[in-house]
Amino acid sequence: MKQSIFLRKAGLEDKENLFKWANESTTRQMSFNSEPITWEQHIEWFEKYIDDDHHLILIMMNEEKDPVGVIRFEIQKDEAVIAITIALDKRGKGYAVAGLKESIQYLFQKKEKVKSITAFIKHENRPSLGAFLKAGFKEKDPDYNHKGFKCYYLIYNRTMV
Ligand SMILES: CC(C)(COP(=O)(O)OP(=O)(O)OC[C@H]1O[C@@H](n2cnc3c(N)ncnc32)[C@H](O)[C@@H]1OP(=O)(O)O)[C@@H](O)C(=O)NCCC(=O)NCCS
């Protein structure tokens, strides 16, 4: 299903949604730290990163102007590591593919120093692998060890846009 996604920077009004999406059980399982997140930890995270030059937190809005998920970039020099979460009731509708494509353009436009985007995807996370490949990411290493977990290491270079 082809979708249109509009991206905007996350703000105070997204605090509750971000907490709910982050604590959903599959999201926790597919993260590299699977412990549940407390509201206090969430607030600390939110206040630290919402306005930080090395982090970009983007809310995905669908055509009805509903927030459907979040894409986060952690930027270190010329490389950005990407993470995505779609709201549980909005999965399987093509939002991840559309949001990833949109976010690639957004990042390369706004952060001129960034040359490549990296994704680490746990082996069991087939939906995520499918979405990233469909959005144009290329496999760099199918058996990479990231934080002690077997992962797909995918990459999207600025030259691929
Ligand atoms: C992974 C995730 C972001 C995918 O979002 P989504 O909006 O459901 O994905 P899309 O609908 O855009 O799916 C696009 C492609 O992904 C693949 N895909 C999606 N759901 C799938 C599933 N259940 N099984 C296998 N492949 C799947 C398919 O290739 C699909 O394309 P197709 O519909 O043409 O077959 C979503 O499931 C999610 O938020 N999961 C929890 C958090 C998470 O795992 N984040 C990623 C960490 S790396």
The ligand as an ORCA input file, in Angstrom:
! r2SCAN-3c Opt
* xyz 0 1
  C       9.142     -2.691     11.757
  C       8.012     -1.681     11.587
  C       8.610     -0.284     11.723
  C       7.403     -1.882     10.196
  O       6.401     -0.897     10.027
  P       5.147     -1.094      9.061
  O       4.524      0.250      8.848
  O       4.302     -2.187      9.567
  O       5.859     -1.561      7.710
  P       5.244     -1.376      6.265
  O       3.769     -1.582      6.302
  O       5.771     -0.106      5.655
  O       5.879     -2.662      5.558
  C       6.720     -2.567      4.488
  C       7.366     -3.890      4.189
  O       7.901     -4.479      5.360
  C       7.738     -5.874      5.289
  N       6.832     -6.300      6.333
  C       5.923     -5.569      7.018
  N       5.297     -6.315      7.942
  C       5.828     -7.559      7.821
  C       5.628     -8.774      8.501
  N       4.749     -8.871      9.510
  N       6.373     -9.839      8.151
  C       7.296     -9.750      7.135
  N       7.534     -8.616      6.458
  C       6.810     -7.548      6.792
  C       7.217     -6.176      3.944
  O       8.290     -6.305      3.029
  C       6.418     -4.941      3.663
  O       6.194     -4.765      2.309
  P       4.882     -5.432      1.624
  O       3.736     -4.962      2.440
  O       4.906     -4.911      0.243
  O       5.106     -6.904      1.735
  C       6.872     -1.897     12.641
  O       6.474     -3.248     12.592
  C       7.282     -1.558     14.058
  O       7.138     -0.420     14.504
  N       7.783     -2.561     14.815
  C       8.200     -2.381     16.184
  C       9.443     -1.544     16.308
  C      10.568     -2.026     15.438
  O      10.782     -3.228     15.268
  N      11.316     -1.076     14.882
  C      12.433     -1.349     14.003
  C      13.676     -1.579     14.779
  S      15.039     -1.855     13.657
*
